[in-house]
Amino acid sequence: MECIEEKQESVMIVGLRGRMDSNSSKIVEEKLLGLVDRGENQLVVDCAQLDYISSAGLRVFLVTAKRLTRTKGTLVVSTLNDHIKQVFDLTGFSSIIHICASKEEAVASSRRDS
Amino acid sequence: MMRRIKNDLSELAIAGRAIDDFVACQGLPARVAHELNLALDEVLTNIISYGYDDDQDERSIQISIALADDAITVEVEDDGRPFNPLEAPVEAPDPLASIEDRRIGGLGIFLVRNMMDQLEYRRRGDKNTLIMKKRVGS
């Protein structure tokens, strides 16, 4: 699992590459919570290169979203593949996590909501 | 097909590859691999996280995958304490302020039940066996 950071003005984009299972999701959690604690308030997590997610991965998104509510920040998740979208839909995460089809859309949406 | 993995979360990827290889060999769609992977991952995570009293002991978990009568059967056998991974302890409530009143405990087991069609747990001698079946016929 790799996390690739990219800053576009006020929006911090983290690209995930690999699998997010109960082992690798710890790395992502550390990265995302670290960014929020550092003051990043507009987070986009781009999943174009994310192959897989388990419930451990979903928890990371939820924990991050909750942490961001304290700072009145936003989390947008983008470019989910069909399998991952299925997991989000099945568990109801699609209605509690903001999802966009592309990174560009997610960044634009983050700017609008700030 | 059979694989043995250690009772360590870092071994999950090995189980994932075994499923991917098996499904590809059988010419079944990627969706089937993904769904099996998800169920197996959640089960193995629960076994590794909760099924052993002494987590410094290296133990081995056996995974068998077979296709028969339009169904894939995945069997997971471990020699930890008597433990049914479908009844794993629900996680403690999140101490952070919640954006919703949404519980996340039990999410893994929910996914297993949705991905698989039949689930059976047995304790035989000193082994836990979980048998999961998924219909893949046309």
Contacts between the chains, C-beta under 8 A, distances in Angstrom:
chain1	res1	chain2	res2	distance
A	19	B	13	6.9
A	19	B	16	7.1
A	21	B	9	7.7
A	21	B	12	5.1
A	21	B	13	7.5
A	21	B	16	7.6
A	21	B	41	5.5
A	21	B	45	7.5
A	22	B	9	5.4
A	22	B	12	6.8
A	22	B	41	7.2
A	22	B	45	4.2
A	22	B	49	7.5
A	23	B	9	3.8
A	23	B	10	5.4
A	23	B	12	5.5
A	23	B	13	7.7
A	52	B	16	7.4
A	52	B	34	7.1
A	52	B	37	6.7
A	52	B	38	7.9
A	54	B	38	6.1
A	54	B	41	4.7
A	54	B	42	6.2
A	54	B	45	7.1
A	54	B	108	7.2
A	54	B	111	7.5
A	55	B	42	6.1
A	55	B	104	7.8
A	55	B	107	4.1
A	55	B	108	4.2
A	55	B	110	7.9
A	55	B	111	5.8
A	56	B	45	6.8
A	56	B	108	7.8
A	58	B	104	7.4
A	58	B	107	6.5
A	59	B	104	5.7
A	59	B	107	7.4
A	62	B	94	7.9
A	62	B	102	7.7
A	62	B	104	5.9
A	63	B	94	7.2
A	63	B	96	7.0
A	65	B	99	5.9
A	66	B	94	6.9
A	66	B	96	4.7
A	66	B	97	6.5
A	66	B	98	6.1
A	66	B	99	5.5
A	67	B	96	6.5
A	69	B	97	6.5
A	69	B	99	5.1
A	70	B	96	7.9
A	70	B	97	6.6
A	82	B	31	7.9
A	83	B	30	7.8
A	83	B	31	7.0
A	83	B	34	4.3
A	86	B	34	8.0
A	87	B	38	7.0
A	87	B	111	7.2
A	90	B	111	7.2
A	90	B	114	5.9
A	91	B	107	6.2
A	91	B	110	7.0
A	91	B	111	7.1
A	92	B	102	7.6
A	96	B	99	7.0
A	96	B	100	5.5
A	96	B	102	6.4
